[in-house]
Amino acid sequence: MDESARKPIAERFFEKYFSKLIIGAELQPGKWKPFAYLFIAAGIVYGGFMIWGALQLSPPTAQEEWFPKAHMYTDMIGRLTGMCVLVNYRSPVCVY
């Protein structure tokens, strides 16, 4: 059995077709490779778009609510955070 027939389909595709599309059929230095330059340009454009999108983000204006207002966890956290006073670094005083 041929060694290339045992390779997965994706590996055969990249080895036989895609790599030749990118680097050209013959490896010649200085050869014009339009698809390689197209992929580089597409990567730069996509990277620029992603940076622009990241710069559009802003911090949240309100706290996220993970549970409904009537949930027991929300009630417990509200009680604990509203009734504790930090006396010093190691000993908070909480009134229940």
KATAVEN-V684216 format. One line per field, one symbol per residue. burial: b if it has 16 or more other ideal C-beta (glycine too) atoms within 10 Angstrom, else e. A space follows every 50 residues. Layout:
# KATAVEN-V684216
burial->???
This chain:
# KATAVEN-V684216
burial->eeeeeeeeeeeeeeeeeeeeeeeeeeeeeeeeeeeeeeeeeeeeeeeeee eeeeeeeeeeeeeeeeeeeeeeeeeeeeeeeeeeeeeeeeeeeeee
